[in-house]
């Protein structure tokens, strides 16, 4: 009984993040209920069926209200709220007046009003609205290379629990030692690194981050070096590289992108747990052996490759090692593992304090995962290093996380 209550509480926390899940996520939750909460298949399935989680693609909130993204363009936040509230109120009154009349979409009027309320709450919140608009825009783009445009914005659930962080391998550096047990709360992580195409959408919505603009460019210049978006021309990524990881971005720029979508950068512990894919004591996300078919490393290709070109790990996360290093939230601390907290560790302050002061840090930040240029020894999951938050490079990109709060 206790296990059922714990699983229900976990599912309810997940639902506050998003009421919609994919079929793959539903299967993953079933496995988690069975293996981590000691439930039977029928018990776990019953909890999911009564949870209110919806399996399938999320409704466009603009379609629900019968408005378009363009209707909100150019409006102030105050005017957006007033407009959305007005449309919502009209539809809500119509639903109340309909009584028990059956709807053509299969919903009851009560279910429809619940959706209307969810829609209003999403669209009047600027962060949630930007996330929803970004998702819609990515889904509407044409597909040229194996559905990567539609899949690049997806996230994978990483379950809460303990794992062994670090390495005592004889090839490991001192800063990777000792191996220590760490507990991390459940979180979502991007299935792939952020792509050029995704970053272009961010630039269009946040022109102050473009390479030339009429905004407070001096303030932004302090948050990136002179090589920022070095290979882009007039704020356009190189031809044919839309599904490659974005590079030449600073830690500050990665933080701004994540905040725009209501996400954040992963802590170093979250990154390593996701990279291990549920395996214990292995060098790489897939095991202890490696070859050119495993990842993009050692200048085998000589540049970045499209996301998803190499196999996923056990959590169905791609490109955690090789292709590009990835920015983490933490301040770089070589000796952090010797006195690291055992629960949700993060160096340089709390998650909240780092986010609140994200334009102030001057100390190095952690990068993990190695790149297309890295040696096979540096490809190991436990390999860690750091660099200036202003630094941009052809080998550094990022991905985001979204936490399931207690």
C-alpha positions as CSV (number, residue, x, y, z in Angstrom):
1,X,0.0,0.0,0.0
2,X,2.9,2.4,0.9
3,X,4.5,1.8,-2.5
4,X,1.2,2.6,-4.3
5,X,0.9,5.9,-2.5
6,X,4.5,6.8,-3.3
7,X,4.0,6.0,-7.0
8,X,0.7,8.0,-7.1
9,X,2.6,10.9,-5.5
10,X,5.3,10.6,-8.0
11,X,2.9,10.5,-10.9
12,X,1.0,13.5,-9.5
13,X,4.2,15.5,-9.4
14,X,5.0,14.5,-13.0
15,X,1.5,15.7,-14.0
16,X,2.1,19.2,-12.7
17,X,4.9,19.5,-15.2
18,X,2.9,18.2,-18.2
19,X,-0.5,16.4,-18.4
20,X,0.6,14.8,-21.7
21,X,3.0,11.9,-22.1
22,X,4.1,9.8,-25.0
23,X,3.5,6.1,-25.3
24,X,7.2,5.6,-24.7
25,X,6.9,7.6,-21.4
26,X,3.9,5.6,-20.4
27,X,5.8,2.3,-20.8
28,X,8.7,3.8,-18.9
29,X,6.4,4.8,-16.0
30,X,5.0,1.3,-15.9
31,X,8.5,-0.2,-15.6
32,X,9.3,2.3,-12.9
33,X,6.1,1.4,-11.0
34,X,7.0,-2.3,-11.2
35,X,10.7,-2.2,-10.5
36,X,11.1,0.7,-8.2
37,X,7.7,0.7,-6.3
38,X,7.2,-3.1,-6.3
39,X,3.8,-2.9,-8.0
40,X,2.2,-5.4,-10.3
41,X,1.6,-4.5,-13.9
42,X,-2.1,-4.1,-13.3
43,X,-1.6,-1.9,-10.2
44,X,0.8,0.4,-12.0
45,X,-1.4,0.5,-15.1
46,X,-4.5,1.3,-13.0
47,X,-2.7,4.2,-11.3
48,X,-1.7,5.7,-14.7
49,X,-5.2,5.3,-16.1
50,X,-6.8,7.2,-13.2
51,X,-4.0,9.8,-12.9
52,X,-5.3,12.2,-15.5
53,X,-2.2,11.8,-17.6
54,X,-3.0,11.9,-21.3
55,X,-1.1,9.7,-23.8
56,X,-0.6,11.4,-27.1
57,X,0.4,14.7,-28.5
58,X,-0.5,17.9,-26.6
59,X,-3.4,20.0,-27.9
60,X,-2.4,23.3,-29.3
61,X,-3.6,25.8,-26.8
62,X,-4.1,28.4,-29.6
63,X,-6.4,26.0,-31.4
64,X,-8.4,25.4,-28.2
65,X,-9.2,29.1,-27.9
66,X,-9.5,29.5,-31.7
67,X,-6.7,32.1,-31.9
68,X,-3.3,32.1,-33.5
69,X,0.2,32.9,-32.5
70,X,0.1,36.0,-34.7
71,X,-2.9,37.4,-32.7
72,X,-0.5,37.9,-29.8
73,X,2.4,39.4,-31.7
74,X,3.2,42.9,-30.9
75,X,1.0,43.0,-27.8
76,X,2.3,43.9,-24.3
77,X,2.0,41.2,-21.6
78,X,-0.9,43.1,-20.1
79,X,-2.8,43.2,-23.4
80,X,-2.0,39.5,-23.9
81,X,-3.5,38.6,-20.6
82,X,-6.6,40.7,-21.2
83,X,-7.1,39.2,-24.7
84,X,-6.7,35.6,-23.5
85,X,-8.9,36.1,-20.5
86,X,-11.6,37.6,-22.7
87,X,-11.6,34.7,-25.2
88,X,-11.5,32.2,-22.4
89,X,-14.5,33.8,-20.6
90,X,-16.6,33.7,-23.7
91,X,-15.9,30.0,-24.4
92,X,-16.4,29.1,-20.7
93,X,-19.8,30.8,-20.6
94,X,-20.8,28.9,-23.8
95,X,-19.8,25.6,-22.2
96,X,-21.8,26.4,-19.0
97,X,-24.9,27.2,-21.1
98,X,-24.6,23.9,-23.1
99,X,-25.6,21.8,-20.0
100,X,-25.2,18.1,-20.6
101,X,-25.3,18.3,-24.4
102,X,-22.6,15.8,-25.8
103,X,-19.6,17.4,-27.6
104,X,-18.4,16.3,-31.0
105,X,-14.8,16.0,-29.8
106,X,-15.8,13.2,-27.3
107,X,-15.2,15.3,-24.2
108,X,-17.8,16.2,-21.6
109,X,-18.4,19.9,-21.1
110,X,-16.7,19.6,-17.7
111,X,-13.6,18.1,-19.3
112,X,-13.7,20.9,-21.9
113,X,-13.8,23.6,-19.3
114,X,-10.9,22.0,-17.5
115,X,-8.9,22.2,-20.8
116,X,-10.0,25.8,-21.3
117,X,-8.7,26.7,-17.8
118,X,-5.4,24.9,-18.5
119,X,-5.1,26.8,-21.8
120,X,-5.7,30.2,-20.2
121,X,-3.1,29.5,-17.5
122,X,-0.5,28.4,-20.1
123,X,-1.0,31.4,-22.4
124,X,-1.0,34.1,-19.8
125,X,2.3,32.9,-18.4
126,X,5.1,34.2,-20.6
127,X,7.5,31.4,-19.9
128,X,5.0,28.6,-20.5
129,X,3.7,30.4,-23.5
130,X,7.1,30.6,-25.1
131,X,7.7,26.9,-24.4
132,X,4.4,26.1,-26.1
133,X,5.1,28.4,-29.1
134,X,8.6,26.9,-29.6
135,X,7.1,23.3,-29.5
136,X,4.5,24.2,-32.1
137,X,7.0,25.9,-34.4
138,X,9.4,23.0,-34.3
139,X,6.6,20.5,-35.0
140,X,5.5,22.6,-38.1
141,X,8.9,22.6,-39.7
142,X,9.5,20.3,-42.7
143,X,11.3,17.0,-42.2
144,X,14.3,16.4,-44.3
145,X,16.5,14.1,-42.2
146,X,14.7,11.3,-40.4
147,X,12.2,13.3,-38.2
148,X,15.0,15.1,-36.3
149,X,13.1,18.4,-36.5
150,X,10.1,16.9,-34.7
151,X,12.1,14.8,-32.2
152,X,14.8,17.3,-31.2
153,X,12.6,19.1,-28.6
154,X,11.6,16.0,-26.8
155,X,12.6,15.1,-23.2
156,X,13.2,11.9,-21.3
157,X,12.2,11.1,-17.7
158,X,15.2,10.2,-15.5
159,X,13.9,8.5,-12.4
160,X,14.8,9.6,-8.9
161,X,17.3,7.5,-6.9
162,X,20.9,6.8,-6.1
163,X,23.8,6.1,-8.5
164,X,27.6,5.8,-8.3
165,X,29.2,9.1,-9.4
166,X,32.8,9.4,-10.5
167,X,35.5,6.8,-11.2
168,X,38.4,5.1,-9.5
169,X,39.8,3.8,-12.8
170,X,43.5,4.0,-13.1
171,X,43.0,6.3,-16.1
172,X,40.7,8.6,-14.2
173,X,42.0,12.1,-13.2
174,X,42.1,13.2,-9.5
175,X,39.1,15.4,-10.0
176,X,37.0,12.3,-11.0
177,X,37.7,10.6,-7.6
178,X,36.5,9.1,-5.4
179,X,33.5,7.2,-6.5
180,X,30.6,8.3,-4.2
181,X,26.9,7.6,-3.9
182,X,24.6,10.4,-4.9
183,X,20.8,10.7,-4.8
184,X,19.1,12.8,-7.4
185,X,15.5,13.7,-7.6
186,X,13.5,12.8,-10.8
187,X,13.9,15.2,-13.7
188,X,13.4,15.4,-17.5
189,X,16.4,15.9,-19.8
190,X,16.5,16.8,-23.4
191,X,16.7,13.7,-25.6
192,X,19.3,15.4,-27.7
193,X,21.6,18.4,-27.5
194,X,20.1,21.7,-28.5
195,X,20.3,22.1,-32.3
196,X,21.2,25.1,-34.5
197,X,17.5,25.2,-35.6
198,X,16.3,25.4,-32.0
199,X,18.8,28.1,-31.1
200,X,17.7,30.1,-34.2
201,X,14.1,30.2,-32.8
202,X,15.6,31.5,-29.6
203,X,17.5,34.3,-31.4
204,X,14.4,35.3,-33.3
205,X,12.4,35.7,-30.1
206,X,15.4,37.3,-28.2
207,X,17.2,39.6,-30.7
208,X,19.5,40.9,-28.0
209,X,21.3,37.6,-28.3
210,X,22.0,38.0,-32.0
211,X,25.5,38.8,-33.1
212,X,24.5,42.4,-34.2
213,X,21.5,44.3,-32.9
214,X,20.2,47.6,-31.6
215,X,19.7,46.5,-28.1
216,X,21.9,46.8,-25.0
217,X,24.8,45.1,-26.9
218,X,27.4,46.1,-24.3
219,X,25.6,44.2,-21.6
220,X,25.3,41.1,-23.7
221,X,28.9,41.3,-24.9
222,X,30.0,40.8,-21.3
223,X,28.2,37.4,-21.4
224,X,30.0,36.0,-24.5
225,X,33.4,36.2,-26.1
226,X,34.2,37.5,-29.6
227,X,33.8,34.1,-31.1
228,X,30.1,33.8,-30.2
229,X,28.2,32.0,-33.1
230,X,31.4,32.2,-35.0
231,X,30.3,30.0,-37.9
232,X,26.9,31.8,-38.3
233,X,26.5,34.4,-41.0
234,X,24.0,37.2,-40.3
235,X,22.5,35.1,-37.5
236,X,21.9,32.2,-39.8
237,X,23.4,28.8,-39.1
238,X,25.6,27.1,-41.8
239,X,23.6,25.5,-44.6
240,X,22.7,21.9,-44.0
241,X,23.5,22.1,-40.2
242,X,20.0,22.7,-38.9
243,X,20.0,19.3,-37.0
244,X,23.6,19.6,-35.7
245,X,24.2,20.7,-32.1
246,X,24.6,24.4,-31.7
247,X,28.2,25.4,-30.8
248,X,30.1,28.6,-30.2
249,X,27.6,29.5,-27.3
250,X,28.6,30.7,-23.9
251,X,27.3,29.4,-20.5
252,X,25.4,32.6,-20.2
253,X,23.7,32.1,-23.6
254,X,22.8,28.5,-22.7
255,X,21.3,29.7,-19.5
256,X,19.3,32.4,-21.3
257,X,18.0,29.8,-23.8
258,X,17.0,27.4,-21.1
259,X,15.2,30.1,-19.1
260,X,13.3,31.2,-22.3
261,X,11.8,27.7,-22.4
262,X,11.1,27.5,-18.6
263,X,13.9,25.0,-18.3
264,X,17.5,25.1,-16.9
265,X,20.9,23.6,-17.4
266,X,21.5,20.2,-15.7
267,X,23.6,20.0,-12.6
268,X,26.7,17.9,-13.0
269,X,25.1,15.1,-11.0
270,X,22.0,15.1,-13.1
271,X,24.1,15.1,-16.3
272,X,26.1,12.1,-15.1
273,X,23.1,10.1,-13.9
274,X,21.4,10.6,-17.3
275,X,24.6,9.8,-19.2
276,X,25.0,6.5,-17.3
277,X,21.7,5.3,-18.5
278,X,21.1,3.0,-15.5
279,X,24.4,1.1,-15.9
280,X,26.7,0.8,-12.9
281,X,30.5,1.1,-13.0
282,X,30.8,1.3,-16.8
283,X,33.2,3.6,-18.7
284,X,30.7,4.7,-21.4
285,X,26.9,5.1,-21.7
286,X,26.7,1.7,-23.4
287,X,29.4,-0.4,-21.6
288,X,33.2,-0.7,-21.4
289,X,34.2,-1.0,-25.1
290,X,34.1,1.7,-27.8
291,X,34.6,2.1,-31.5
292,X,33.8,4.6,-34.2
293,X,30.2,3.4,-34.4
294,X,29.6,4.3,-30.7
295,X,30.1,8.1,-30.8
296,X,31.6,11.0,-32.7
297,X,35.1,11.4,-31.1
298,X,38.8,11.5,-31.9
299,X,38.3,13.7,-35.0
300,X,37.0,10.6,-36.8
301,X,34.5,12.8,-38.6
302,X,36.3,16.1,-38.1
303,X,33.2,18.1,-37.1
304,X,29.8,17.8,-35.4
305,X,27.3,15.3,-36.7
306,X,23.5,15.5,-36.8
307,X,21.8,14.6,-33.5
308,X,20.8,11.0,-33.0
309,X,23.4,9.5,-35.4
310,X,24.7,7.2,-32.7
311,X,22.8,4.7,-30.4
312,X,21.0,5.9,-27.3
313,X,21.8,4.7,-23.8
314,X,19.5,2.8,-21.5
315,X,17.5,5.9,-20.7
316,X,16.9,6.6,-24.4
317,X,19.1,9.7,-24.3
318,X,21.4,10.4,-27.2
319,X,24.9,11.9,-27.7
320,X,25.7,12.2,-24.0
321,X,29.4,11.6,-24.9
322,X,31.0,12.7,-28.1
323,X,29.8,15.3,-30.6
324,X,29.9,18.3,-28.2
325,X,30.8,19.0,-24.6
326,X,27.7,20.2,-22.7
327,X,27.5,23.1,-20.2
328,X,26.3,22.2,-16.7
329,X,24.9,24.5,-14.1
330,X,27.7,24.0,-11.5
331,X,30.7,26.1,-10.8
332,X,33.9,24.2,-11.7
333,X,35.4,22.7,-8.5
334,X,38.2,20.2,-9.0
335,X,38.0,18.8,-5.4
336,X,34.2,18.8,-5.2
337,X,33.9,15.0,-5.1
338,X,35.8,14.8,-1.8
339,X,33.1,16.7,0.2
340,X,30.2,16.7,-2.2
341,X,26.7,16.5,-0.6
342,X,25.1,13.1,-1.1
343,X,21.6,14.5,-2.1
344,X,21.2,16.7,-5.2
345,X,24.7,18.1,-5.1
346,X,25.6,21.3,-7.0
347,X,28.8,23.3,-6.7
348,X,28.8,27.0,-6.3
349,X,25.5,27.6,-4.6
350,X,22.0,26.2,-4.8
351,X,20.2,25.7,-8.0
352,X,18.0,28.7,-7.2
353,X,20.8,31.0,-6.3
354,X,22.8,30.2,-9.5
355,X,19.7,30.9,-11.6
356,X,18.9,34.1,-9.8
357,X,22.5,35.4,-10.3
358,X,23.1,33.9,-13.7
359,X,24.5,37.1,-15.3
360,X,27.0,37.5,-12.4
361,X,29.2,34.4,-12.1
362,X,32.8,34.9,-13.2
363,X,34.2,31.6,-12.1
364,X,34.6,28.6,-14.4
365,X,31.5,26.4,-15.1
366,X,31.5,22.6,-15.6
367,X,31.4,21.1,-19.1
368,X,30.8,17.4,-19.5
369,X,30.6,14.7,-22.3
370,X,33.6,15.5,-24.5
371,X,33.4,16.3,-28.2
372,X,34.0,15.3,-31.8
373,X,37.6,16.2,-31.2
374,X,38.2,14.4,-27.9
375,X,40.4,11.4,-27.3
376,X,38.9,8.0,-26.3
377,X,40.2,8.4,-22.7
378,X,38.3,11.7,-22.4
379,X,35.1,10.0,-23.8
380,X,34.6,8.3,-20.5
381,X,31.3,9.3,-18.7
382,X,33.2,10.4,-15.5
383,X,35.6,12.8,-17.3
384,X,35.0,16.3,-16.2
385,X,36.5,19.7,-16.7
386,X,35.6,23.4,-16.7
387,X,36.0,26.7,-18.6
388,X,35.0,30.4,-18.4
389,X,31.3,31.1,-18.7
390,X,32.1,33.6,-21.4
391,X,34.0,31.0,-23.5
392,X,32.6,29.8,-26.8
393,X,34.1,27.0,-28.9
394,X,33.4,24.6,-31.8
395,X,33.3,21.7,-29.3
396,X,30.9,23.0,-26.7
397,X,27.1,22.9,-26.8
398,X,24.4,22.1,-24.3
399,X,21.1,20.5,-23.4
400,X,18.4,21.4,-20.9
401,X,16.5,19.8,-18.0
402,X,13.1,20.3,-16.3
403,X,12.8,19.3,-12.7
404,X,9.8,17.5,-11.2
405,X,9.4,19.5,-8.0
406,X,8.3,17.9,-4.7
